[in-house]
Amino acid sequence: MRAFKRSRTCVLGFIFVVLVLAVSAPAEAQRAYEPLFDHFTFKGELSWVEMSTEIGLYDDALGLGGVLNFENDLNLGSREITPSLDFEWQIAKRHRLAGRYQGIGRNSNSQALTDIEWGSEIIPVNADIRLAFDVTQIFIDYTYYPWVKERWAAGFGLGLRFMDLTTTLTWRLEGDEILEGSEKADVVAPLPYVYFEYRRLLTEHWRMVIGVGWLDLTIGDVSGGQWVGRAGFEYLLGRRWSVGGAFNMATIDVEAKNLTGDLELAVLRATIKMDIWDLSLFGRVRF
């Protein structure tokens, strides 16, 4: 968690510096690549998110653990509405830097229909289960455009997806004897990807941007792959504002080792398979 907070602070600090530079740039430079590109923008989104989450948690030392589908097994809601925040900086005609921040928090209450092994815990049948699951995503990507025409451009680059997953599961069974337990796991992972983008002016006021990213990699105790996809259409309202809609998706299939369990008494291994899809309406301010 501390590593992620430091990373998030660095990212927010970088965005602030970028904004200062963008505002101080000459007006001619700011408008050089419009309307195909914008010199600098902030975008606020309202996102309708749908998620599918499977997390396996294992205590290999004790030979315990298993996989839970949070939506089906633990009654965690698959749909949420959440805000997202984006920025884009067209550094030069062929170079762009962009970022996106999204945070999602979910909670559920359910009852165990059978004995469940998860991490170092064995949850008995009929136990009342409470689950809190928070995921934060920050995307940063750089794109180089070898092809820039009057009405379209195409390019490729590299991206980095910072993910912070926090899962807390507690259970309680009341009877002749009250039984209870809890398990917690935090996963913080920087996940890189190769990124491709195509953008086009459909009319003088309508703009389309499509991007896709992918990579399969191992970094330290984290290994796996991911897909990132984006498709957006927006209407340009003069020089300063635009509005539109977008479809975003981010998938992940990862194994993380040497995680700290509840009360730091257990070292756990986690497998994570998660799909996040969202439809967004947005407004963009263009500098």
N, C-alpha and C positions, 0 to 999 in steps of 0.2 A: 504493500500500500504506500509506503513512504516513497519508493522508487517511482510509482505512478504519479504521486502528487508532485514530485520534483519535475517529472516530464511534463505534466499539465501546466505547471507554473512557467516552464521554459517556453512551451507553445504559446501561452497567452501573452507572455512578454514579447515573443517574436512578432505576434500579430500586431501588438501595439506599435512596435518600431516600424513595421511595414506600413501601417496606417499613417504614421507621421511622415514617412518618406513619400508616400503616395500623395498626400495633401500638399506637400511642399514642392512637388514636381511642377514644371511649367505646364500651363493649360494646353499648349499645342501638343506636348508629348502625351498628356492624358487622353487626348482625342485622336491619336494617330491611327489607331486600328479599329475604330468603331465603323459600323455597328456589329461587325463580325466578332470582335473582342471588345472588352472594356478594360480600361487601364487598371482600375481597382474597384472592387465591389464588396458589400456585405449583403448577405441574404438570410432572412429569417423564414423558417418553415414551420408549418403545422402538419405533423406527420401522423397518419393512420398506420400503425405498425401491426404486423402479424408475425408471430414467432413460433418456431418449433425447436424444442430444447431436449437433448438427451445427454445426461452427464453420468459417467461412471466414476465412482469413488472407491478406491481400494487401499486397504492397509495390508501390504504384501508381507510384512513381518508376522502378522497374525493370521494371514490367509483369509481375510474377510473382505467383503465388498461386492458391489454389483452395479447395474445400470438402471437409472430411473428416467422415464419420460415425464418431465415435469408437468406437461399439459394433461396427459392421459392418466398417469399414476397418482399425481398429487394435486390435481384439480387447479393447477395454475392457469390463469387466464391467458389465452393465446393472442389477444388483441388489446392494444393500448393506443392512446392518443398522447403524443409527446411533442414538445418543440425541438427544433434542431437549428443550428447556427452554422453558416458557411461564410468563407471569404475566398476571393480570387484576386490574384495580382498578375497582370500581364507585364512582366519585367521588360521585355523587348518584343519585337515583332514575332519571334519564333520561340519565346520562352515564357512559360506560365507556371505559377505556384498557386496551389489551392488547398483549402482545408475544410473539414466538416466535423462538427461536434454533435453527439447525440447521447442522451442518457435515458435509460429505461429502468424503472423499478416496479417489481410485482410481488404480491403476497398472496398466500392461499392457506385455507384450512381444509383438512381432509381426514379420512379414517382409513387405517391400514386394513385391507381386505385379506391379506396374508402376511406371513412373516417376511420382513424386508432386511436384507443385508446391504448396508451402504457405509463405506469407509470402515471405521472400527466399531460401528454400532449395529446391533441386531434389534430391529424395531418389531415388537410382537403384534400379532393380529389384533384388530379392534383398538389399537392405540390411536389417540388423537394426535395428528401431525400438523405442525405449522412450518411453512416454508417462506423464507424471504430470499428473493433473487434479484440482484441489481447488476446491470451491465452498462458500462460506459464505453463509447467508441469515439476515437479521434482519428480522422483520416487526414494525412498530409501527402500530397502528390505533386511531382514536378513533371511537366510535359514539354517536350521539344517538338516543334512543328516543321518538318522538312518541306511540307506542301502548304503554302498559304496563297490562296487565290482571292479574287475580289468577293466571291460569294460563298466560299467554302474553305475549310482547312482540315488537315489530318496530321496527327502526331502520335508520339509514343514517349514513355518515360518510366519513372519509378515512383512507387508510393509506399507509405508506411502506415499501418493500422495499429494504433495503440488500443488494447483492450484491457479493461479492468472488470473481472467477474467476481462477485462476492455472493456466496451461497451459505445460508444459515438454516439448518433444519433442526427443529426441536420436537420431541414427542413425549407423551404422558399417557399412562394407562392406570386407571383407578380401579381398585378392587379390594380384596382383603389386604393387599399390600400395594402401595403406590409405587409404580415403576416409571422412571423418566430418564431422558438422555438428550444429548445434542451433538451435532456435528457441524463444523464450519470449515470452509475452504476458500481461500483467496487466490485468484490466478491473475497475474499481471504479465501481459505479453506484447512485445512489439513484433508485428507480423508484416514483413515486406511483400510487395507484389509488383509485377510488371504491368504497366498501364498503357492502354491504347484509346485514342479519342478521335471522333469525327464531329465537326460542327458545320452548320450550313444556315445561310439566310434563306428562308422560304419566301419571304416577301420583304418589303422595306421595314416592316414592323415585327414580323414573326421570326424567331430564331430557334433552332433545334441543336441540342448537344447530346451525343451518345458516347458513353465510355465503358470500358470493361477492363478489369484487372484480374490477374491470377498468379499464384506461385505456390510451390510445394518445397518446404525448407525445414532444416533443423537448426535451432539456435539454443545452445546450452541444453537445458532440461526440457525445452519445448520443441516439439516436432509436429509437422502436419501441413495441411494445405488450405487454401481459401479461394473463393471467387468474390469479386466486387463488380457490381454493375450499376449503371446510371443511364437514364434517358429522360430528357426534359424538354419542354416547349414553353417559350415565354413570349409575351407581347411587350414591345418596347414603347414606353410612354415618354416620348421626348428623350432628352439627354440624361436625365437624372434618375428616372425610376423605370422599373419593369415589374410585371406580375406574370405568374405562370404556374404550371404543375409539373411534377416529376415522379418517376418511379425509381426507387432505389432498392438494391438487394445486396446482402452480404452474407456469405455462408462460411462456415469454418468446420474443420474436422481435425482435431488436435489432441495430442497426448502431452500432458505436463507431469513431470516427476518432482519429487522432493518438496511437496507442498506441506505447509504447517497446518495441522489439524486443530481442533478445538482445544483451547488452553495450552497449545504448543506441546502436547504430550505425545502426539502421533505424527509420523511422516507419511504422507499419503501420495498416491498416484491417481491422476484424474484423466479421463477421456471425455472430450467435449465435442459434440456434434450439434451445431446450432445453425438455423436458417433465420434470417431477419429480412423481412420484406416490408416496404412502406410506400404508400402513396402520399404525396405532399402537395400542398398549396403554398406558394411562397410569394414574398415581395422582395425586390432587390433595389438597393440604393447604389447608384453608379457615380463614382468620383472621376 
